[in-house]
Amino acid sequence: MDQATRGAAALASGDASTAVSAYTQALVQHPTSPDYFIQRSTALTRLKAPHQPQHDLALRDAEYAVLLGQKRARREKIQAAQQRRVIALFGLQQYGNAAFVLSTMERWRTKEKKDKMEGDMWKAKIDQKLNTLSQDDPARLITVKEYPDTELPNDSAMKKLLQSQLKADGTFRFPGECGGEATGETQTDIVGGDLTKEPDDVPANGIKVDCETTVLNEPASSPSHSSAATSQSMAKIRHEWFQNAQNVTVTLYAKGVPRDKAELEINEDSISVSFPHPSNPTSTFTFTLDPLFALIDISGSKASVMSTKIEITLRKRTPGQKWNALEGSVPLKEETTAHPPDSVAKAAILSTLAEDAVKATQTAPSYPTSSRSGPKNWDKLAEDLTAKKKTSQKHKKKDKTEKSDEGESEHGHEDDDLDSDYGGDPVDGFFKKLYAGADDDTRRAMMKSYQESGGTALSTDWKDVGKRRVEPVEEKKD
């Protein structure tokens, strides 16, 4: 029986743990199979005691399945993988994200009754959860895209990743489990992560399991996670971490830690945990993260000392932000204060815009020309002609008023006014009238084309004449 068949049989019988191991072995042989990732994602969400459902790992498998389905251009594979994304996001209590991904599936959903019933059922479950949440609850946030933006490892990297998830006996190494390394290369692995990246560069939804967390004799004065080890040999204390859109959860696997002896300090940019080492109560174990990868919300963070572990839940200051590691490289408080307030930045921008506007009004635009006398300011020429026209109109209006006072009819002089405005020549009057009623670009075009062509051409298209010299039009000879 091949591993995929064994996994399917185990999943059908309710043995999700065996199914996870079997599908992992099948994926080692076929690392680009979207079906095996979909089935393993299903098994990860159905785990029972002693293992809990691993929704983070199930989400990562579903994302890989979507990307592999896209590479094969198989819509049915993509839809099945998207459905596993919805279920994993629901398990992570990311109801806004789950609703969004489910809504993107509607246009591709088939008309089969089973397919429609599945979509309706999950929509009802998600809506029921959303209806119980306040409008500002982080679980309503939508931080995902229709298709994952996760980087898909190449085939060799994927195979190496899958091999690292198996113990020597061929069973799946769940978070918190160490020993029996399949590769024998390192004792620090990324479960559900990407082996093309460094161990500390953990992508979102990846879980980092560190099997060699060190022990301190005294509270640390050395770098985070490092120590001067005691002369006595003591059991290593392992830790792991995972994240979702709202929280980062750090777990230290230490049994029997007295609650009254554990010291936990949570700051917006760092955490510190210290307690008597379970194997040697006379020594102190210290775990410090300073600075954290990003700022956290202290009011929404908490720590719990349990019989087998210490669990620290850090609420992200920026929901949806992906942490690539637990620790950062620069002080967070200094980085946040280095930027000027929004009001200062806004004032600086407005001031710059105002200066640019003043410069624009002081300097008239120059247009390309081949004139020996240099570029002409067509805007100024147009303004001068407009000013002359307005002055002429004022004088005519004054003359009309005087004649009206003398009892003459204005109506009877309309034709005379038209002739006096634009001259006696009808053609010349037509062009003057055209110029007077034109916009600025049209006037510049008329002026430039008329002057450069020596009066042989007249254009109203500034887009055309503004970028070239208007050549004289030669008279056709019979």
ZIQUITA-V438290 format. One record per pair of residues at least 12 apart in sequence whose ideal C-beta (glycine too) atoms are under 10 Angstrom apart, sorted by the first residue. I is the first residue (numbers start at 1). J is the second residue. Records with the same first field share a line. If there is no record, write none. Layout:
BEGIN
I = J  J
END
This chain:
BEGIN
1 = 22
2 = 22  25  26  29
3 = 21  22  23  24  25  26  27  28  29  30  36  170
4 = 22  23  25  26  27  29  30  33  35  36  39
5 = 22  26
6 = 18  19  21  22  23  25  26
7 = 19  20  21  22  23  24  25  26  27  36  39  40  42  43
8 = 22  23  26  39  43
9 = 22
10 = 22  23  43
11 = 23  39  40  42  43  46
14 = 46  48
15 = 43  46  48
16 = 40  42  43  44  45  46  47  48  51  53  54
17 = 43  44  46  47  48  49  50  51  171  172  174
18 = 43  171  172
19 = 39  40  42  43  44  46  47  172
20 = 39  40  41  42  43  44  46  47  51  54  57  58  61  165  171  172  174
21 = 40  43  165  166  167  169  170  171  172  173  174
22 = 36  39  40  43  170  171  172
23 = 35  36  37  38  39  40  41  42  43  44  61  162  172
24 = 36  40  43  61  162  163  165  166  170  171  172  173
25 = 162  163  165  166  170  171  172
26 = 39  40  162
27 = 39  40  61  64  158  159  161  162  163  165  166
28 = 158  159  160  161  162  163  165  166  170  182
29 = 159  162
30 = 159  162
31 = 64  68  153  154  155  156  157  158  159  160  161  162  163
32 = 64  67  68  71  72  152  154  155  158  159
33 = 64  65  68  72  77
34 = 61  62  64  65  66  67  68  69  70  71  72  74  76  77  78  80  81
35 = 65  68  69  74  77  80  81
36 = 61  64  65  68  162
37 = 58  60  61  62  63  64  65  66  67  68  69  77  81  84  158
38 = 61  62  64  65  66  68  69  77  80  81  83  84
39 = 61  65  80  84
40 = 57  58  61  62  64  65  84  162  165  172
41 = 54  55  57  58  59  60  61  62  63  64  65  80  81  83  84  85  87  88
42 = 58  61  62  80  83  84  87  88
43 = 58  61  172
44 = 56  57  58  59  60  61  62  84  88  91  172  174  192
45 = 57  58  59  61  62  84  87  88  90  91
46 = 58
47 = 172  174
50 = 174
51 = 172  174  175  176  177
52 = 174  175
53 = 88  91
54 = 88  91  172  174  175  191  192  207  242
55 = 87  88  89  90  91  92  93  94  205  242  244
56 = 88  91  92  175  191  192  204  205  206  207  242  243  244  249
57 = 88  165  172  174  175  191  192  193  205  206  207  242
58 = 84  85  87  88  89  91  92  192  205
59 = 84  85  86  87  88  89  91  92  94  97  144  148  150  192  204  205  244
60 = 88  148  150  191  192  193  194  203  204  205  206  207
61 = 81  84  85  88  192  205
62 = 80  81  82  83  84  85  86  87  88  89  101  148  205
63 = 81  82  84  85  88  144  147  148  149  150  152  192  203  204  205
64 = 81  148  150  152  153  158  161  192  194
65 = 77  78  80  81  82  84  85  148
66 = 78  79  80  81  82  84  85  101  146  147  148  150  152
67 = 81  147  148  149  150  151  152
68 = 81  152  158
69 = 81  82  147
70 = 147  148  152
71 = 152
75 = 108  110
76 = 108  110
78 = 105  108  147
79 = 105  108  109  110  115  119
81 = 147  148
82 = 101  102  104  105  108  146  147  148
83 = 101  102  105  109  115  118  119  122
85 = 97  98  101  102  104  105  144  147  148
86 = 98  99  100  101  102  103  104  105  118  119  122  123  125  126
87 = 101  102  122  125
88 = 101  205
89 = 101  102  126  144  244  245
90 = 102  122  125  126  129
91 = 244
92 = 139  205  242  243  244  245  246  247
93 = 129  133  137  138  139  244  245  246  247
94 = 138  139  140  141  142  143  144  244  245  246  319  320
95 = 125  126  127  128  129  130  131  132  133  137  139  140  141  142
96 = 126  129  130  133  137  138  139  140  141  142  143  144  245  320
97 = 126  139  140  141  142  143  144  145  244  245  320
98 = 122  123  125  126  129  130  139  142  144
99 = 122  123  126  127  129  130  140  142
100 = 126  141  142  143  144  145  146
101 = 126  142  144  145  146  147  148
102 = 119  122  123  125  126
103 = 119  123  126  142  146
104 = 144  145  146  147
105 = 118  119  122  146
106 = 119  123
137 = 246
138 = 244  245  246  247  297  300  315  316  319  320
139 = 244  245  246  319
140 = 319
141 = 245  246  319  320
142 = 245  320
143 = 204  244  245  246  319  320  321  322
144 = 204  245  320
148 = 204  205
149 = 204  322
150 = 194  203  204  205  206
151 = 194  196  197  203
152 = 194  196
153 = 193  194  195  196  197
154 = 196
156 = 195  196
157 = 194  195  196  197
158 = 194  195  196
159 = 195
160 = 183  185  195  196
161 = 189  190  191  192  193  194  195  196
162 = 182  195
163 = 181  182  183  185  195
164 = 181  182  183  185  186  188  189  190  191  193  195
165 = 182  189  190  191  192  193
166 = 180  181  182  183
167 = 179  180  181  182
168 = 180  181  182  183  184
169 = 182
170 = 182
172 = 191
173 = 189  191  209
174 = 191  207  209
175 = 191  192  207  208  209  238  240  241  242  251  253
176 = 191  207  209  211  238  239  240  251  253  308  309
177 = 191  209  211  238  240  253
178 = 209  210  211  212  236  238  253
179 = 211
181 = 211
186 = 199  211  212
187 = 209  210  211  212  236  238
188 = 200  208  209  210  211  212  213
189 = 207  208  209  210  211
190 = 202  203  206  207  208  209
191 = 206  207  208  209  240  242
192 = 205  206  207  208  242
193 = 205  206  207  208
194 = 206
197 = 324
198 = 324  325
199 = 325
200 = 324  325  326  327
201 = 324  325
202 = 241  242  243  293  322  323  324  325  326
203 = 243  322  323  324
204 = 242  243  244  245  320  321  322  323  324
205 = 242  243  244  245  322
206 = 241  242  243  322  323  324
207 = 240  241  242  243  249  251
208 = 239  240  241  242  250  325  326
209 = 238  239  240  241  242  251  253
210 = 225  236  237  238  239  240  241  326
211 = 236  237  238  239  240  253
212 = 225  236  237  238  239
213 = 225  227  236  237  238  239  240  252  253  254  285  287
214 = 226  227  228  229  236  237  285  286  287
215 = 227  228  229  230  232  234  235  236  237  277  279  280  283  284  285  286  287
216 = 228  229  230  274  277  283  284  285  286  287  288
217 = 229  230  231  232  277  280  282  283  284  285  286
218 = 274  283  284  286
219 = 263  272  274  284  285  286  288
220 = 272  274  284  285  286  287  288  290
221 = 286
222 = 286  288
223 = 288  290  327
224 = 270  272  286  287  288  289  290  291  326  327
225 = 239  286  287  288  289  326  327
226 = 288
227 = 285  286
229 = 283
230 = 277  279  280  282  283  284
232 = 277  279  280  282  283
233 = 279  280
234 = 277  278  279  280  283  285
235 = 254  255  277  278  279  280
236 = 253  279
237 = 252  253  254  255  257  275  277  278  279  285  287  309  310
238 = 251  252  253  254  309
239 = 251  252  253  254  273  287  309  310  312  326
240 = 252  253  309
241 = 289  312  314  323  325  326
242 = 323
243 = 293  314  316  321  322  323  326
244 = 316  319  320
245 = 316  319  320  321  322
246 = 297  300  313  314  315  316  319  320
247 = 296  297  300  301  302  312  313  314  315  316  319
248 = 292  293  294  296  301  312  313  314  315  316  321  323  326
249 = 311  312  313  314
250 = 271  273  287  289  303  310  311  312  313  314  326
251 = 304  306  308  309  310  311  312  313
252 = 273  275  285  287  303  305  309  310  311  312
253 = 308  309  310  311
254 = 273  275  276  277  278  279  285  287  305  306  308  309  310
255 = 278  279  306  307  308  309
256 = 276  278  281  307  308
257 = 273  275  276  277  278  285  305  306  307  308  309  310
258 = 275  276  278  281  305
259 = 275  304  305  306  310
260 = 305
261 = 274  275  276  281  284  305
262 = 274  275  276  285  303  305  310
263 = 275  284  286
264 = 287  302  303  304  305  310  312
265 = 288  303
266 = 292  296  298  301  302  303  312  313  314  315
267 = 290  291  292  295  296  298  301  332  333
268 = 291  292  294  295  296  297  298  301  314  317  332  333  336
269 = 289  290  291  292  293  294  295  296  317  328  331  332  333  334  335  336
270 = 288  289  290  291  292  296  327  328  331  332  333
271 = 287  288  289  290  292  296  301  303  312  314  326
272 = 286  287  288  289  290
273 = 285  286  287  288  289  303  305  310  312
274 = 286  287  288
275 = 287  305  310
287 = 310  312
288 = 327
289 = 312  314  325  326  327  328
290 = 327  328  331  332
291 = 327  328  329  330  331  332  333  334  335
292 = 314  317  323  325  326  327  328  332
293 = 314  316  321  322  323  324  325  326  327  328  329  332
294 = 314  316  317  318  321  322  323  324  328  332
295 = 314  316  317  318  321  328  332  333  335  336
296 = 313  314  315  316  317  318  332
297 = 314  315  316  317  318  319
298 = 314  315  317
299 = 315
300 = 313  314  315  316  317
301 = 313  314  315  316
302 = 314  315
314 = 326
317 = 332  336
364 = 377  378  379  380  383
365 = 377  378  379  444  466
366 = 378  379
367 = 379  444  448  462  465  466  467
368 = 466  467  468  469
369 = 448  452  466  468  469
370 = 452  468  469  471
371 = 448  451  452  469
376 = 444  447  448  451  452
377 = 444
378 = 440  441  443  444  445  446  447  448  451  462  466
379 = 440  443  444
381 = 443  444  447  448  451
382 = 435  438  439  440  441  442  443  444  446  447
383 = 440  443
385 = 432  435  436  443  446  447
386 = 435  436  440  443
389 = 421  432  435  436
392 = 420  421  436
393 = 417  421  436
396 = 413  416  417  420  421
397 = 417
399 = 413  417  420
400 = 413  414  417
418 = 433
421 = 433  436
422 = 434  435  436
431 = 446  450  458
434 = 446  458  460
435 = 447  450  458  460
438 = 460
439 = 460  462
440 = 462
441 = 460  461  462  463  466
442 = 459  460  461  462
443 = 460  462
444 = 460  462  465  466
445 = 458  459  460  461  462  463  464  465  466  470
446 = 458  459  460  461  462  465
447 = 465
448 = 462  465  466  468  469  470
449 = 461  462  464  465  466  469  470
450 = 465  470
451 = 470
452 = 465  468  469  470  471  472
453 = 465  469  470  471  472  473
454 = 470  471  472  473
455 = 472  473
456 = 470  471  472  473  474  475
457 = 470  471  472  473
458 = 470  473
END
